[in-house]
Amino acid sequence: MQREEAIMFRLKFKKYLDAVEFLRRVAEAAERLNHHPDVELRYVNLALRLTTHDAGTRSRRRTCGWPRRYKK
């Protein structure tokens, strides 16, 4: 069994529609970057899980660049 590394982001919003709007922006950028996160939205709680399969499932903040691309 291979261990997979990932970067996790957990965000909490004031309103459900704020979370949905943020997720929409993430989805648009993911399409541009061709780098799609695993997503879990539960009311105002959003979790994003990022892996970089190009690097043998290793995820590094500097290689994927996602933390700098999204703002709440």
Backbone as XML, in Angstrom:
<?xml version="1.0"?>
<chain id="A" units="angstrom">
  <residue number="1" name="MET">
    <atom name="N" x="0.844" y="-1.184" z="0.000"/>
    <atom name="CA" x="0.000" y="0.000" z="0.000"/>
    <atom name="C" x="0.886" y="1.242" z="0.000"/>
  </residue>
  <residue number="2" name="GLN">
    <atom name="N" x="0.624" y="2.149" z="-0.899"/>
    <atom name="CA" x="1.421" y="3.359" z="-1.041"/>
    <atom name="C" x="0.797" y="4.501" z="-0.243"/>
  </residue>
  <residue number="3" name="ARG">
    <atom name="N" x="1.656" y="5.219" z="0.466"/>
    <atom name="CA" x="1.190" y="6.383" z="1.225"/>
    <atom name="C" x="1.112" y="7.584" z="0.298"/>
  </residue>
  <residue number="4" name="GLU">
    <atom name="N" x="0.008" y="8.287" z="0.358"/>
    <atom name="CA" x="-0.166" y="9.469" z="-0.485"/>
    <atom name="C" x="-0.070" y="10.724" z="0.370"/>
  </residue>
  <residue number="5" name="GLU">
    <atom name="N" x="0.755" y="11.648" z="-0.059"/>
    <atom name="CA" x="0.892" y="12.919" z="0.647"/>
    <atom name="C" x="-0.054" y="13.934" z="0.033"/>
  </residue>
  <residue number="6" name="ALA">
    <atom name="N" x="-0.557" y="14.812" z="0.860"/>
    <atom name="CA" x="-1.491" y="15.833" z="0.381"/>
    <atom name="C" x="-1.386" y="17.068" z="1.258"/>
  </residue>
  <residue number="7" name="ILE">
    <atom name="N" x="-1.822" y="18.179" z="0.708"/>
    <atom name="CA" x="-1.940" y="19.437" z="1.450"/>
    <atom name="C" x="-3.433" y="19.647" z="1.687"/>
  </residue>
  <residue number="8" name="MET">
    <atom name="N" x="-3.799" y="19.897" z="2.933"/>
    <atom name="CA" x="-5.203" y="20.098" z="3.296"/>
    <atom name="C" x="-5.451" y="21.563" z="3.675"/>
  </residue>
  <residue number="9" name="PHE">
    <atom name="N" x="-6.553" y="22.074" z="3.210"/>
    <atom name="CA" x="-7.024" y="23.397" z="3.600"/>
    <atom name="C" x="-8.418" y="23.210" z="4.174"/>
  </residue>
  <residue number="10" name="ARG">
    <atom name="N" x="-8.654" y="23.753" z="5.339"/>
    <atom name="CA" x="-9.998" y="23.720" z="5.943"/>
    <atom name="C" x="-10.402" y="25.168" z="6.202"/>
  </residue>
  <residue number="11" name="LEU">
    <atom name="N" x="-11.523" y="25.555" z="5.634"/>
    <atom name="CA" x="-11.996" y="26.928" z="5.735"/>
    <atom name="C" x="-13.419" y="26.940" z="6.283"/>
  </residue>
  <residue number="12" name="LYS">
    <atom name="N" x="-13.728" y="27.963" z="7.046"/>
    <atom name="CA" x="-15.080" y="28.133" z="7.575"/>
    <atom name="C" x="-15.576" y="29.516" z="7.159"/>
  </residue>
  <residue number="13" name="PHE">
    <atom name="N" x="-16.771" y="29.562" z="6.617"/>
    <atom name="CA" x="-17.361" y="30.801" z="6.132"/>
    <atom name="C" x="-18.535" y="31.209" z="7.016"/>
  </residue>
  <residue number="14" name="LYS">
    <atom name="N" x="-18.918" y="32.469" z="6.914"/>
    <atom name="CA" x="-20.055" y="32.948" z="7.698"/>
    <atom name="C" x="-21.374" y="32.447" z="7.138"/>
  </residue>
  <residue number="15" name="LYS">
    <atom name="N" x="-21.454" y="32.353" z="5.797"/>
    <atom name="CA" x="-22.697" y="31.931" z="5.154"/>
    <atom name="C" x="-22.405" y="30.854" z="4.115"/>
  </residue>
  <residue number="16" name="TYR">
    <atom name="N" x="-23.388" y="29.987" z="3.914"/>
    <atom name="CA" x="-23.270" y="28.915" z="2.935"/>
    <atom name="C" x="-22.938" y="29.459" z="1.543"/>
  </residue>
  <residue number="17" name="LEU">
    <atom name="N" x="-23.630" y="30.508" z="1.106"/>
    <atom name="CA" x="-23.390" y="31.039" z="-0.231"/>
    <atom name="C" x="-21.989" y="31.634" z="-0.383"/>
  </residue>
  <residue number="18" name="ASP">
    <atom name="N" x="-21.392" y="32.114" z="0.703"/>
    <atom name="CA" x="-19.994" y="32.573" z="0.646"/>
    <atom name="C" x="-19.070" y="31.396" z="0.340"/>
  </residue>
  <residue number="19" name="ALA">
    <atom name="N" x="-19.332" y="30.257" z="0.965"/>
    <atom name="CA" x="-18.528" y="29.056" z="0.714"/>
    <atom name="C" x="-18.693" y="28.586" z="-0.728"/>
  </residue>
  <residue number="20" name="VAL">
    <atom name="N" x="-19.915" y="28.621" z="-1.216"/>
    <atom name="CA" x="-20.189" y="28.201" z="-2.591"/>
    <atom name="C" x="-19.482" y="29.122" z="-3.588"/>
  </residue>
  <residue number="21" name="GLU">
    <atom name="N" x="-19.525" y="30.416" z="-3.356"/>
    <atom name="CA" x="-18.859" y="31.379" z="-4.248"/>
    <atom name="C" x="-17.350" y="31.165" z="-4.245"/>
  </residue>
  <residue number="22" name="PHE">
    <atom name="N" x="-16.773" y="30.959" z="-3.078"/>
    <atom name="CA" x="-15.340" y="30.696" z="-2.996"/>
    <atom name="C" x="-14.993" y="29.412" z="-3.758"/>
  </residue>
  <residue number="23" name="LEU">
    <atom name="N" x="-15.796" y="28.380" z="-3.579"/>
    <atom name="CA" x="-15.561" y="27.116" z="-4.274"/>
    <atom name="C" x="-15.678" y="27.291" z="-5.786"/>
  </residue>
  <residue number="24" name="ARG">
    <atom name="N" x="-16.602" y="28.130" z="-6.225"/>
    <atom name="CA" x="-16.719" y="28.414" z="-7.667"/>
    <atom name="C" x="-15.439" y="29.013" z="-8.212"/>
  </residue>
  <residue number="25" name="ARG">
    <atom name="N" x="-14.844" y="29.957" z="-7.451"/>
    <atom name="CA" x="-13.586" y="30.576" z="-7.884"/>
    <atom name="C" x="-12.447" y="29.557" z="-7.896"/>
  </residue>
  <residue number="26" name="VAL">
    <atom name="N" x="-12.421" y="28.687" z="-6.913"/>
    <atom name="CA" x="-11.410" y="27.620" z="-6.877"/>
    <atom name="C" x="-11.566" y="26.720" z="-8.103"/>
  </residue>
  <residue number="27" name="ALA">
    <atom name="N" x="-12.800" y="26.360" z="-8.424"/>
    <atom name="CA" x="-13.062" y="25.480" z="-9.563"/>
    <atom name="C" x="-12.611" y="26.112" z="-10.877"/>
  </residue>
  <residue number="28" name="GLU">
    <atom name="N" x="-12.853" y="27.402" z="-11.046"/>
    <atom name="CA" x="-12.425" y="28.086" z="-12.267"/>
    <atom name="C" x="-10.902" y="28.079" z="-12.388"/>
  </residue>
  <residue number="29" name="ALA">
    <atom name="N" x="-10.218" y="28.365" z="-11.290"/>
    <atom name="CA" x="-8.751" y="28.360" z="-11.313"/>
    <atom name="C" x="-8.215" y="26.946" z="-11.521"/>
  </residue>
  <residue number="30" name="ALA">
    <atom name="N" x="-8.865" y="25.958" z="-10.929"/>
    <atom name="CA" x="-8.439" y="24.566" z="-11.096"/>
    <atom name="C" x="-8.493" y="24.168" z="-12.570"/>
  </residue>
  <residue number="31" name="GLU">
    <atom name="N" x="-9.517" y="24.595" z="-13.251"/>
    <atom name="CA" x="-9.615" y="24.306" z="-14.685"/>
    <atom name="C" x="-8.475" y="24.951" z="-15.451"/>
  </residue>
  <residue number="32" name="ARG">
    <atom name="N" x="-8.178" y="26.220" z="-15.156"/>
    <atom name="CA" x="-7.077" y="26.911" z="-15.834"/>
    <atom name="C" x="-5.748" y="26.215" z="-15.583"/>
  </residue>
  <residue number="33" name="LEU">
    <atom name="N" x="-5.530" y="25.760" z="-14.333"/>
    <atom name="CA" x="-4.266" y="25.138" z="-13.949"/>
    <atom name="C" x="-4.210" y="23.644" z="-14.272"/>
  </residue>
  <residue number="34" name="ASN">
    <atom name="N" x="-5.358" y="23.064" z="-14.623"/>
    <atom name="CA" x="-5.471" y="21.617" z="-14.816"/>
    <atom name="C" x="-4.936" y="20.877" z="-13.594"/>
  </residue>
  <residue number="35" name="HIS">
    <atom name="N" x="-5.359" y="21.348" z="-12.432"/>
    <atom name="CA" x="-4.935" y="20.780" z="-11.149"/>
    <atom name="C" x="-6.141" y="20.835" z="-10.221"/>
  </residue>
  <residue number="36" name="HIS">
    <atom name="N" x="-6.866" y="19.728" z="-10.138"/>
    <atom name="CA" x="-8.178" y="19.716" z="-9.490"/>
    <atom name="C" x="-8.113" y="19.122" z="-8.084"/>
  </residue>
  <residue number="37" name="PRO">
    <atom name="N" x="-8.555" y="19.865" z="-7.093"/>
    <atom name="CA" x="-8.529" y="19.365" z="-5.718"/>
    <atom name="C" x="-9.716" y="18.436" z="-5.424"/>
  </residue>
  <residue number="38" name="ASP">
    <atom name="N" x="-9.566" y="17.625" z="-4.403"/>
    <atom name="CA" x="-10.708" y="16.922" z="-3.832"/>
    <atom name="C" x="-11.405" y="17.930" z="-2.931"/>
  </residue>
  <residue number="39" name="VAL">
    <atom name="N" x="-12.725" y="17.970" z="-2.987"/>
    <atom name="CA" x="-13.495" y="19.006" z="-2.305"/>
    <atom name="C" x="-14.575" y="18.379" z="-1.430"/>
  </residue>
  <residue number="40" name="GLU">
    <atom name="N" x="-14.742" y="18.968" z="-0.253"/>
    <atom name="CA" x="-15.854" y="18.574" z="0.617"/>
    <atom name="C" x="-16.486" y="19.851" z="1.165"/>
  </residue>
  <residue number="41" name="LEU">
    <atom name="N" x="-17.753" y="20.048" z="0.861"/>
    <atom name="CA" x="-18.486" y="21.216" z="1.348"/>
    <atom name="C" x="-19.612" y="20.725" z="2.246"/>
  </residue>
  <residue number="42" name="ARG">
    <atom name="N" x="-19.575" y="21.164" z="3.497"/>
    <atom name="CA" x="-20.609" y="20.827" z="4.467"/>
    <atom name="C" x="-21.086" y="22.130" z="5.102"/>
  </residue>
  <residue number="43" name="TYR">
    <atom name="N" x="-22.171" y="22.622" z="4.583"/>
    <atom name="CA" x="-22.778" y="23.880" z="5.004"/>
    <atom name="C" x="-21.773" y="25.021" z="4.891"/>
  </residue>
  <residue number="44" name="VAL">
    <atom name="N" x="-21.169" y="25.519" z="5.972"/>
    <atom name="CA" x="-20.223" y="26.634" z="5.884"/>
    <atom name="C" x="-18.767" y="26.157" z="5.991"/>
  </residue>
  <residue number="45" name="ASN">
    <atom name="N" x="-18.553" y="24.865" z="6.035"/>
    <atom name="CA" x="-17.201" y="24.297" z="6.173"/>
    <atom name="C" x="-16.755" y="23.702" z="4.845"/>
  </residue>
  <residue number="46" name="LEU">
    <atom name="N" x="-15.603" y="24.158" z="4.383"/>
    <atom name="CA" x="-15.056" y="23.710" z="3.114"/>
    <atom name="C" x="-13.684" y="23.106" z="3.353"/>
  </residue>
  <residue number="47" name="ALA">
    <atom name="N" x="-13.453" y="21.924" z="2.795"/>
    <atom name="CA" x="-12.146" y="21.277" z="2.874"/>
    <atom name="C" x="-11.647" y="21.028" z="1.457"/>
  </residue>
  <residue number="48" name="LEU">
    <atom name="N" x="-10.391" y="21.391" z="1.214"/>
    <atom name="CA" x="-9.741" y="21.152" z="-0.071"/>
    <atom name="C" x="-8.528" y="20.270" z="0.180"/>
  </residue>
  <residue number="49" name="ARG">
    <atom name="N" x="-8.377" y="19.238" z="-0.613"/>
    <atom name="CA" x="-7.245" y="18.327" z="-0.484"/>
    <atom name="C" x="-6.504" y="18.329" z="-1.811"/>
  </residue>
  <residue number="50" name="LEU">
    <atom name="N" x="-5.227" y="18.692" z="-1.765"/>
    <atom name="CA" x="-4.425" y="18.823" z="-2.977"/>
    <atom name="C" x="-3.335" y="17.764" z="-3.023"/>
  </residue>
  <residue number="51" name="THR">
    <atom name="N" x="-3.212" y="17.132" z="-4.163"/>
    <atom name="CA" x="-2.095" y="16.229" z="-4.409"/>
    <atom name="C" x="-1.513" y="16.581" z="-5.764"/>
  </residue>
  <residue number="52" name="THR">
    <atom name="N" x="-0.251" y="16.261" z="-5.953"/>
    <atom name="CA" x="0.411" y="16.500" z="-7.228"/>
    <atom name="C" x="0.867" y="15.159" z="-7.761"/>
  </residue>
  <residue number="53" name="HIS">
    <atom name="N" x="0.069" y="14.583" z="-8.631"/>
    <atom name="CA" x="0.386" y="13.266" z="-9.174"/>
    <atom name="C" x="1.593" y="13.304" z="-10.104"/>
  </residue>
  <residue number="54" name="ASP">
    <atom name="N" x="1.880" y="14.469" z="-10.683"/>
    <atom name="CA" x="3.051" y="14.601" z="-11.558"/>
    <atom name="C" x="4.347" y="14.375" z="-10.795"/>
  </residue>
  <residue number="55" name="ALA">
    <atom name="N" x="4.327" y="14.622" z="-9.488"/>
    <atom name="CA" x="5.533" y="14.477" z="-8.667"/>
    <atom name="C" x="5.451" y="13.200" z="-7.840"/>
  </residue>
  <residue number="56" name="GLY">
    <atom name="N" x="4.828" y="12.161" z="-8.372"/>
    <atom name="CA" x="4.735" y="10.910" z="-7.643"/>
    <atom name="C" x="3.872" y="11.014" z="-6.401"/>
  </residue>
  <residue number="57" name="THR">
    <atom name="N" x="2.768" y="11.715" z="-6.473"/>
    <atom name="CA" x="1.807" y="11.988" z="-5.394"/>
    <atom name="C" x="2.366" y="12.876" z="-4.291"/>
  </residue>
  <residue number="58" name="ARG">
    <atom name="N" x="3.500" y="13.458" z="-4.486"/>
    <atom name="CA" x="4.021" y="14.398" z="-3.487"/>
    <atom name="C" x="3.416" y="15.769" z="-3.725"/>
  </residue>
  <residue number="59" name="SER">
    <atom name="N" x="2.988" y="16.383" z="-2.669"/>
    <atom name="CA" x="2.444" y="17.735" z="-2.762"/>
    <atom name="C" x="3.370" y="18.674" z="-2.016"/>
  </residue>
  <residue number="60" name="ARG">
    <atom name="N" x="3.710" y="19.721" z="-2.682"/>
    <atom name="CA" x="4.544" y="20.738" z="-2.062"/>
    <atom name="C" x="3.925" y="22.088" z="-2.323"/>
  </residue>
  <residue number="61" name="ARG">
    <atom name="N" x="3.893" y="22.897" z="-1.306"/>
    <atom name="CA" x="3.273" y="24.217" z="-1.463"/>
    <atom name="C" x="3.936" y="25.015" z="-2.583"/>
  </residue>
  <residue number="62" name="ARG">
    <atom name="N" x="5.240" y="24.944" z="-2.695"/>
    <atom name="CA" x="5.896" y="25.764" z="-3.709"/>
    <atom name="C" x="5.663" y="25.246" z="-5.121"/>
  </residue>
  <residue number="63" name="THR">
    <atom name="N" x="5.403" y="23.937" z="-5.294"/>
    <atom name="CA" x="5.201" y="23.418" z="-6.632"/>
    <atom name="C" x="3.782" y="23.585" z="-7.120"/>
  </residue>
  <residue number="64" name="CYS">
    <atom name="N" x="2.807" y="23.421" z="-6.261"/>
    <atom name="CA" x="1.427" y="23.548" z="-6.745"/>
    <atom name="C" x="0.967" y="24.996" z="-6.737"/>
  </residue>
  <residue number="65" name="GLY">
    <atom name="N" x="1.502" y="25.828" z="-5.867"/>
    <atom name="CA" x="1.193" y="27.249" z="-5.867"/>
    <atom name="C" x="-0.209" y="27.619" z="-5.424"/>
  </residue>
  <residue number="66" name="TRP">
    <atom name="N" x="-1.010" y="26.672" z="-4.972"/>
    <atom name="CA" x="-2.399" y="26.965" z="-4.630"/>
    <atom name="C" x="-2.571" y="27.924" z="-3.477"/>
  </residue>
  <residue number="67" name="PRO">
    <atom name="N" x="-1.806" y="27.843" z="-2.407"/>
    <atom name="CA" x="-2.085" y="28.746" z="-1.282"/>
    <atom name="C" x="-2.045" y="30.216" z="-1.661"/>
  </residue>
  <residue number="68" name="ARG">
    <atom name="N" x="-1.241" y="30.576" z="-2.645"/>
    <atom name="CA" x="-1.134" y="31.981" z="-3.049"/>
    <atom name="C" x="-2.244" y="32.397" z="-4.013"/>
  </residue>
  <residue number="69" name="ARG">
    <atom name="N" x="-2.921" y="31.453" z="-4.622"/>
    <atom name="CA" x="-3.892" y="31.776" z="-5.673"/>
    <atom name="C" x="-5.299" y="32.071" z="-5.155"/>
  </residue>
  <residue number="70" name="TYR">
    <atom name="N" x="-5.580" y="31.678" z="-3.933"/>
    <atom name="CA" x="-6.942" y="31.805" z="-3.435"/>
    <atom name="C" x="-6.990" y="32.617" z="-2.160"/>
  </residue>
  <residue number="71" name="LYS">
    <atom name="N" x="-7.936" y="33.484" z="-2.097"/>
    <atom name="CA" x="-8.163" y="34.275" z="-0.885"/>
    <atom name="C" x="-9.627" y="34.177" z="-0.544"/>
  </residue>
  <residue number="72" name="LYS">
    <atom name="N" x="-9.902" y="34.073" z="0.714"/>
    <atom name="CA" x="-11.258" y="33.977" z="1.222"/>
    <atom name="C" x="-12.028" y="35.270" z="0.991"/>
  </residue>
</chain>
